[in-house]
């Protein structure tokens, strides 16, 4: 089945500017980088966290710690995802206790991924606070979760997908597009509910 792209929301340059703006907002809200760490949700959130870290380090001239969080085993839909889910390594090699954690993901949708990430993160320690940075907020929350930093808000319907393309993962130029779900995807989702 063909996927129909409805619109391109961000291109390479607008994504870069959105991340740079988020980096500045993080520094402003936290009054610098003291006790600040970043944790990206694997896969695209981890890449975006690295990009934010680079911007923050360029602005401040100091290094901050970045970790990668795998939430596979914390998902509430684990049995629906796959019979043998792929669990990847979480890489947080610093103590998060009493730190200000910036949790980073690509798209905020229902909030279920973030809920799982919060559960996973708490297993590593007790941070001073956790703030959420997302590239795209598309609405349709099922949990009372909101982002502290948003690259772009995109009103979408449930019949659409938001696809974040990152060069490091996809081998193509960065972009964010809204796609119409094809008929096969709609049938698979109907069978799950």
C-alpha positions as CSV (number, residue, x, y, z in Angstrom):
1,X,0.0,0.0,0.0
2,X,1.1,3.5,-0.7
3,X,1.5,6.0,2.0
4,X,0.2,9.4,1.2
5,X,2.2,12.4,2.5
6,X,-0.2,15.2,3.3
7,X,2.4,17.8,4.3
8,X,6.0,18.4,5.2
9,X,6.0,20.2,8.6
10,X,9.7,20.6,9.1
11,X,12.7,20.4,6.8
12,X,16.4,20.1,7.8
13,X,16.8,23.9,8.6
14,X,13.5,24.4,10.4
15,X,14.2,21.3,12.5
16,X,17.7,22.7,13.4
17,X,16.1,26.1,14.4
18,X,13.4,24.4,16.5
19,X,16.1,22.4,18.4
20,X,18.3,25.5,18.9
21,X,15.2,27.3,20.3
22,X,14.5,24.4,22.7
23,X,18.2,24.5,23.8
24,X,17.9,28.2,24.7
25,X,14.6,27.6,26.5
26,X,16.1,24.8,28.5
27,X,19.0,27.0,29.6
28,X,16.7,29.9,30.4
29,X,14.3,27.8,32.5
30,X,17.1,26.1,34.4
31,X,19.3,29.1,34.7
32,X,22.3,27.4,33.0
33,X,23.4,23.8,33.1
34,X,24.2,23.2,36.8
35,X,22.9,19.7,37.7
36,X,21.4,19.4,34.2
37,X,21.4,16.0,32.4
38,X,19.6,14.8,29.3
39,X,18.1,11.4,28.6
40,X,16.8,10.5,25.2
41,X,14.2,7.8,24.6
42,X,15.6,5.3,22.1
43,X,15.9,5.7,19.1
44,X,15.0,9.1,17.7
45,X,14.7,10.8,21.1
46,X,18.3,9.7,21.8
47,X,19.5,11.4,18.6
48,X,17.6,14.5,19.4
49,X,19.1,14.6,22.9
50,X,22.5,14.4,21.4
51,X,21.7,17.3,19.1
52,X,20.3,19.4,22.0
53,X,23.4,18.6,24.0
54,X,25.6,19.9,21.2
55,X,23.7,23.2,21.0
56,X,23.7,23.6,24.8
57,X,27.5,22.9,25.0
58,X,28.1,25.4,22.2
59,X,26.1,28.1,24.0
60,X,27.4,27.4,27.5
61,X,30.9,26.2,26.7
62,X,30.5,23.3,29.2
63,X,29.7,19.6,28.9
64,X,26.6,17.9,30.1
65,X,25.8,14.2,30.5
66,X,23.5,12.5,28.1
67,X,22.0,9.0,28.4
68,X,19.8,6.7,26.3
69,X,16.7,5.1,27.7
70,X,15.1,1.9,26.3
71,X,11.5,1.7,27.5
72,X,10.5,-1.6,25.8
73,X,9.9,-3.6,29.0
74,X,7.9,-0.7,30.5
75,X,5.4,-0.4,27.8
76,X,1.7,-1.1,28.6
77,X,1.2,-2.5,25.1
78,X,4.2,-4.9,25.1
79,X,2.1,-7.9,24.1
80,X,0.6,-6.0,21.3
81,X,3.9,-4.8,19.8
82,X,5.5,-8.1,19.1
83,X,5.6,-11.7,20.3
84,X,9.4,-11.3,20.8
85,X,10.0,-7.6,21.5
86,X,13.5,-6.3,20.9
87,X,15.0,-5.0,24.1
88,X,18.0,-2.7,23.6
89,X,20.5,-1.4,26.1
90,X,19.7,1.6,28.3
91,X,22.9,3.7,28.6
92,X,22.8,6.0,31.6
93,X,26.3,6.0,33.0
94,X,25.8,8.8,35.5
95,X,23.9,9.2,38.7
96,X,20.5,10.9,38.1
97,X,19.8,11.4,41.8
98,X,19.1,15.1,42.6
99,X,19.7,16.0,38.9
100,X,17.4,18.0,36.6
101,X,16.6,15.6,33.9
102,X,15.5,16.7,30.4
103,X,13.7,13.7,28.9
104,X,13.7,13.9,25.1
105,X,11.5,12.2,22.5
106,X,10.6,12.9,18.9
107,X,6.7,12.9,19.0
108,X,4.4,13.3,21.9
109,X,1.0,11.6,21.1
110,X,-1.0,9.7,23.7
111,X,1.5,10.1,26.5
112,X,2.0,6.3,27.0
113,X,5.6,6.4,25.9
114,X,6.4,9.1,28.3
115,X,4.6,7.4,31.1
116,X,6.7,4.3,30.4
117,X,9.9,6.4,30.3
118,X,9.1,8.0,33.6
119,X,8.7,4.5,35.2
120,X,12.0,3.4,33.6
121,X,13.9,6.5,34.7
122,X,12.8,6.3,38.3
123,X,14.5,2.9,38.5
124,X,17.8,4.7,38.1
125,X,17.4,7.1,41.0
126,X,15.4,10.0,42.3
127,X,16.0,13.1,40.2
128,X,15.3,16.6,41.5
129,X,12.8,17.0,38.6
130,X,12.1,15.7,35.1
131,X,11.3,18.0,32.3
132,X,10.0,16.9,28.9
133,X,11.3,18.1,25.5
134,X,9.7,16.9,22.3
135,X,10.2,17.9,18.7
136,X,6.5,17.4,17.8
137,X,3.4,17.6,19.9
138,X,0.5,16.2,17.9
139,X,-2.2,16.1,20.7
140,X,-4.6,13.2,21.4
141,X,-3.4,12.6,25.0
142,X,-4.6,9.6,26.9
143,X,-2.5,10.5,30.0
144,X,-2.2,13.8,31.8
145,X,1.2,14.5,30.4
146,X,2.5,17.7,28.7
147,X,5.8,18.8,27.3
148,X,7.8,21.6,28.9
149,X,9.6,22.3,25.6
150,X,8.0,21.8,22.1
151,X,9.6,22.2,18.7
152,X,6.2,22.4,16.9
153,X,2.6,21.7,17.8
154,X,0.8,19.9,15.0
155,X,-3.0,19.4,15.2
156,X,-3.6,16.0,13.6
157,X,-6.4,13.5,13.2
158,X,-6.2,9.9,14.4
159,X,-6.2,8.9,10.7
160,X,-2.8,10.4,10.3
161,X,0.8,9.5,11.3
162,X,3.6,12.0,12.1
163,X,6.9,10.7,10.7
164,X,10.1,12.1,12.0
165,X,13.0,11.3,9.6
166,X,16.5,11.7,11.0
167,X,19.7,11.3,8.9
168,X,21.4,9.2,11.5
169,X,18.7,6.6,11.6
170,X,17.0,6.8,8.2
171,X,19.9,7.8,5.9
172,X,17.8,10.6,4.5
173,X,17.7,14.4,5.1
174,X,16.0,15.4,8.2
175,X,12.3,16.2,7.9
176,X,8.9,15.8,9.6
177,X,5.9,14.8,7.5
178,X,2.3,14.1,8.2
179,X,1.0,11.0,6.4
180,X,-2.4,9.6,5.9
181,X,-2.7,6.0,7.2
182,X,-3.2,3.5,4.5
183,X,-6.0,1.1,4.5
184,X,-3.9,-1.9,5.6
185,X,-2.7,0.1,8.7
186,X,-6.2,1.0,9.6
187,X,-7.3,-2.7,9.3
188,X,-4.4,-3.8,11.6
189,X,-5.3,-1.2,14.2
190,X,-9.0,-2.2,14.1
191,X,-8.0,-5.8,14.8
192,X,-6.0,-4.7,17.9
193,X,-8.9,-2.8,19.5
